[in-house]
Amino acid sequence: MGFFKLLSMALAATFLIACESAGPIEVPDSRVGYSEEEYRIGVADMLAVSVWRNPDLSITVPVRPDGKISMPLIGDMLAAGKSSEALAADITAKLTEYVRSPQVTVIVTNPASTDFQRTVRVTGAVGRPASIPYRKGMTVLDVVLSVGGPNEFASENKSKLYRTADGEVKAYPIYLKDILKRGKLETNYKLAPGDIISVPERSF
C-alpha cells in the first residue's frame, strides 16, 4: 500500500509540474520591430507631412508621448508603430472627407526614437536591470543571462514580454523557470527591438 501511495504522489507531482505552464501560448511575431527596409515611426520622431497643393495642411510635427500627431482638419492620428507610407495612407483616407484627391507624403526628418527601437530592456527581479543593444536573432534566454539571470526574489514563470506593434502593446507569457531549469524552450522567443522583458518578484 505504501508503494502505491508514493507512486500516486509522484504522478500527481509530475502532473502539476507539466500543467504549470500548460495551455496554448500565443507566440509573438519576431518580424515585428525595426527593419532596415521599413522604418517604424516612434515617439519623439519629427515628421514632415506634406499635402500637395495644400500648404495650410502641410506641417512639421513631433510624435507625442501617446504615439499620436495632430493634423489640421482631421485632428489626432496614431503615428507610432507605422511606416511613413502607412501613415500617409491613413492621413489620405481621412482627408478625402475634406479635400478632393489628396496626395500625402510623410518623411521622418529626425528619427529621435531610433535608439529606443534598437534596444531590448530587462526590468524587475534580475541581477542587473538594463537596456541591451539589439542583435538580430537574440532570444529571451540570451538577454536574461546577459543581465545575471533572475535573482532570488524572482517569480520566474510569471515573467512577461511586452511588445508594441501598430500602436498596441501586447503581453506574452515567459515561463522563465521552465526555460532555465527544465529546458522547455516554447517561450524562449526571438526578440525584436523595443521589446521589454519584465520579471516580477514573488509575493511573500
C-alpha positions as CSV (number, residue, x, y, z in Angstrom):
1,M,0.0,0.0,0.0
2,G,2.9,2.4,0.8
3,F,4.4,1.8,-2.6
4,F,1.2,2.7,-4.4
5,K,0.7,5.8,-2.2
6,L,4.2,7.0,-3.1
7,L,3.5,6.2,-6.8
8,S,0.3,8.3,-6.7
9,M,2.0,11.2,-5.1
10,A,4.8,11.1,-7.7
11,L,2.4,11.0,-10.6
12,A,0.4,13.9,-9.1
13,A,3.6,16.0,-8.7
14,T,4.6,15.3,-12.3
15,F,1.1,16.3,-13.4
16,L,1.3,19.6,-11.5
17,I,4.7,20.4,-13.0
18,A,3.5,19.6,-16.5
19,C,0.5,21.8,-16.1
20,E,2.3,24.8,-14.5
21,S,2.8,26.3,-18.0
22,A,0.1,24.3,-19.8
23,G,-2.3,25.8,-22.3
24,P,-1.9,27.3,-25.7
25,I,0.8,30.0,-26.0
26,E,0.4,32.9,-28.4
27,V,3.8,33.4,-29.9
28,P,4.9,36.9,-30.8
29,D,5.8,37.7,-34.4
30,S,9.6,38.0,-34.4
31,R,9.3,40.0,-37.6
32,V,7.8,43.0,-35.8
33,G,10.2,45.8,-34.9
34,Y,13.0,47.8,-36.5
35,S,13.7,46.9,-40.1
36,E,16.3,48.4,-42.3
37,E,13.9,48.2,-45.2
38,E,10.9,49.8,-43.5
39,Y,11.5,52.2,-40.6
40,R,8.7,52.3,-37.9
41,I,7.8,55.7,-36.6
42,G,8.3,56.1,-32.8
43,V,7.6,58.6,-30.0
44,A,9.6,61.9,-30.3
45,D,10.3,61.4,-34.1
46,M,9.9,64.6,-36.1
47,L,7.6,64.2,-39.1
48,A,7.2,66.4,-42.2
49,V,3.7,65.8,-43.5
50,S,3.2,67.3,-47.0
51,V,-0.2,67.6,-48.7
52,W,0.3,68.5,-52.4
53,R,-1.2,71.9,-53.3
54,N,-2.5,72.4,-49.7
55,P,0.3,74.3,-47.8
56,D,-2.1,75.1,-45.0
57,L,-2.4,71.3,-44.3
58,S,1.3,70.6,-44.6
59,I,3.0,70.6,-41.2
60,T,6.2,69.5,-39.4
61,V,5.3,67.9,-36.1
62,P,6.8,65.7,-33.4
63,V,5.2,62.4,-32.4
64,R,3.7,62.9,-28.9
65,P,4.3,60.5,-25.9
66,D,0.9,58.9,-26.7
67,G,2.2,58.0,-30.2
68,K,-0.1,60.4,-32.0
69,I,0.3,63.6,-34.1
70,S,-2.3,66.4,-34.6
71,M,-3.3,67.3,-38.1
72,P,-5.4,70.3,-39.4
73,L,-9.0,69.3,-40.2
74,I,-8.7,65.7,-39.1
75,G,-7.3,66.1,-35.6
76,D,-5.3,63.3,-33.8
77,M,-3.8,60.5,-35.8
78,L,-1.9,57.5,-34.5
79,A,1.7,57.5,-35.9
80,A,3.8,55.3,-33.6
81,G,4.5,51.8,-34.9
82,K,3.6,52.7,-38.5
83,S,5.8,53.2,-41.6
84,S,5.8,56.5,-43.3
85,E,3.8,55.0,-46.2
86,A,1.2,53.6,-43.9
87,L,0.7,56.8,-42.0
88,A,0.5,58.8,-45.3
89,A,-2.3,56.4,-46.5
90,D,-4.2,56.8,-43.2
91,I,-4.0,60.6,-43.5
92,T,-5.1,60.5,-47.1
93,A,-8.1,58.4,-46.2
94,K,-9.2,60.9,-43.6
95,L,-8.5,64.0,-45.8
96,T,-10.8,62.7,-48.6
97,E,-13.7,63.9,-46.5
98,Y,-12.4,67.5,-46.9
99,V,-10.0,67.6,-49.8
100,R,-10.5,66.3,-53.4
101,S,-8.0,63.6,-54.3
102,P,-5.4,64.5,-51.6
103,Q,-1.8,63.4,-52.2
104,V,0.1,63.0,-48.9
105,T,3.7,62.2,-48.2
106,V,5.3,61.7,-44.8
107,I,9.0,62.0,-44.1
108,V,10.8,61.3,-40.9
109,T,13.1,64.3,-40.6
110,N,14.6,63.4,-37.2
111,P,14.3,59.7,-36.1
112,A,14.7,60.5,-32.4
113,S,13.2,57.2,-31.4
114,T,15.8,55.1,-33.2
115,D,17.9,54.5,-30.1
116,F,14.9,53.1,-28.2
117,Q,13.9,50.9,-31.1
118,R,17.3,49.3,-31.3
119,T,17.4,48.2,-27.7
120,V,15.8,45.4,-25.6
121,R,15.0,46.2,-21.9
122,V,15.0,43.9,-18.9
123,T,13.3,45.0,-15.7
124,G,12.3,43.6,-12.4
125,A,13.8,40.8,-10.3
126,V,17.0,40.2,-12.3
127,G,20.7,40.6,-11.5
128,R,21.1,43.9,-13.3
129,P,18.1,45.6,-14.9
130,A,19.4,47.0,-18.2
131,S,18.9,48.1,-21.8
132,I,20.7,45.7,-24.1
133,P,21.7,46.7,-27.7
134,Y,19.6,44.6,-30.1
135,R,21.2,41.9,-32.2
136,K,19.3,40.0,-34.9
137,G,18.4,36.6,-33.7
138,M,18.7,37.3,-29.9
139,T,16.3,35.4,-27.6
140,V,14.8,35.8,-24.2
141,L,17.4,33.5,-22.8
142,D,20.3,35.4,-24.3
143,V,19.1,38.7,-22.7
144,V,18.2,37.3,-19.3
145,L,21.6,35.6,-19.0
146,S,23.4,38.8,-20.0
147,V,21.9,40.6,-17.0
148,G,22.8,37.9,-14.5
149,G,19.6,35.9,-14.7
150,P,16.7,36.1,-12.3
151,N,17.5,36.9,-8.7
152,E,16.4,35.1,-5.5
153,F,13.2,37.0,-5.3
154,A,12.0,36.3,-8.8
155,S,8.8,34.7,-9.8
156,E,10.3,33.3,-13.0
157,N,7.3,31.7,-14.5
158,K,5.2,34.9,-14.2
159,S,7.5,36.8,-16.5
160,K,6.2,38.8,-19.4
161,L,7.3,40.0,-22.8
162,Y,5.8,43.4,-23.8
163,R,5.9,44.3,-27.5
164,T,4.4,47.3,-29.3
165,A,3.0,46.7,-32.8
166,D,0.8,49.1,-34.7
167,G,0.4,51.3,-31.7
168,E,-0.8,48.5,-29.5
169,V,1.2,46.9,-26.6
170,K,0.7,43.2,-26.3
171,A,1.9,41.0,-23.4
172,Y,3.2,37.4,-23.9
173,P,3.9,34.9,-21.1
174,I,7.5,33.9,-20.5
175,Y,7.9,30.7,-18.4
176,L,11.5,31.6,-17.4
177,K,11.8,28.8,-14.8
178,D,10.8,26.3,-17.5
179,I,13.4,27.7,-19.8
180,L,16.3,27.8,-17.3
181,K,15.7,24.7,-15.2
182,R,13.6,22.3,-17.3
183,G,14.9,23.0,-20.8
184,K,11.4,23.9,-22.1
185,L,12.0,26.5,-24.8
186,E,8.5,27.2,-26.0
187,T,8.6,30.7,-24.6
188,N,12.2,31.4,-25.4
189,Y,11.0,33.9,-28.0
190,K,13.1,35.6,-30.7
191,L,13.2,39.3,-29.7
192,A,12.5,42.4,-31.7
193,P,13.9,45.9,-31.0
194,G,11.9,47.8,-28.4
195,D,10.9,44.7,-26.5
196,I,10.6,44.8,-22.8
197,I,11.1,41.7,-20.6
198,S,9.6,42.0,-17.1
199,V,10.4,39.6,-14.3
200,P,8.2,40.1,-11.2
201,E,9.0,39.4,-7.6
202,R,7.3,36.6,-5.6
203,S,4.5,37.5,-3.3
204,F,5.6,36.7,0.3
